[in-house]
Amino acid sequence: MPRSVNHVASRARRKNFMKLAKGYYGRRKNVWTVAKNAIEKGLNYAYEGRKQKKRNFRALWIQRINAGARLHGMSYSQFMGAVNKSGIELNRKVLADLAMNHPEAFKAVVDSVKK
């Protein structure tokens, strides 16, 4: 009996994968083996990038809070220690936004923490 190969399913699988290669340059967009490798690597970079994004934003928020706190005579470490001790429930994202866009509100937080 001849071997049965499901060409319909394998073609559909390749077609869906090749959709991900849309916009790639050269053979990466239309040659199966090259595109498959490029897509797999791209998906790995995307996965890792989602993790790095969180790290990068946290680092940015810390830098902004540090800059805002130093304007009021405190280091980041002193400021965050005082914030936690005083029981203020603001996360770094909110504190960084206050330091950047609402300096008077950030000054109020610093003043309440200094007491």
N, C-alpha and C positions, 0 to 999 in steps of 0.2 A: 504494500500500500504506500502511495506517495506521502511524503512528509507535508503536513499542513502547517503553513506559516501565515499568521494573521497580519497580512500587509496593511490592512485598513487601520488597525490599531497602532501599528508602529509608525505609519505615515502620519497619523493624527498626532501622535506623541511628538514626533520630530517637528511637525508644523507648529504646535504650541510652543515648543522650545525656541524655534526660529523667530517667533513673534517677539521674544525677549531680546533678540539680536538686532531689532530694528534701530536704525540710527548708528550702528557701528560702521567703521571705516574699512574699506577693502574687502578681503575674503572673510573677515570676521562676520559679515552680515549675510553671506549666502553660501558658504561652503560648510557643510554639516560638521565635520570634525573640528575645524578651526573655530566655528561659532560656538560649538558645545564647550570647548575649553575656555573661550572668552567669557561665556555666560556663567559658567561655574565659578570662575575666578571673580567675576563681577558680583555674583551673589554672595561670595565669601566676604568681599570688601564691604558690601552693603550691610551684612550681619555685623561685622566688626565695627563699621562706622556708627551703627546705632548704639553700640556700647561706648565708643569714644565720644559721641555727642554729649552723653550725660556727664562724662569726666570733664570735657572742655567747658561746658556751661557752669559746672560747679566751680571750676578754677576761675572763670570769669567773674562769677558772683563774689567769690572770696576777694579777688583783686579790687572790685568796686567797693565792697564793704570796708576793706582795709584803707582805701583812699579816703572814703568818707569819714571813717573813724579817726584817721590821722589829722584831719582838718580840725577835729575837736580835742586833740591831745591824747588820743588813746591808740594803742596798736590793735590790730585785728584780734589777736589772742586775748588781750585784756577785755576788749569789747564783747566778744562772744562769750567769754567766761561770765561777765557781768550780766549779759542778756539771759543766759541759762539760769544763773543764780536768782535773778529777779522774777523769773517765771513768765517772761514775755514769750508768747507762742508764735513768733514770726519766724518763718524759715529764711534761708539765705536768699532765695529768689526774690522774696518780697523786700527784704532789707536792702538788697542790691538795687532794686527798682526805686526804693525810697532815696537811697544815697545818690543815684543818678538823676532822677527826674523830680524829686520833691525834697530838696535839701532841708527845708524848714521842718518838715515832718521827721526827717532823719535826725535833725538836731534835737527835736523833742524826745525821740527815743533815747538818744545819747544822754540827754539831761536826766531823764527818768531812771536810766541805768546807773548814772554816777551817784545818785543819792543813796 
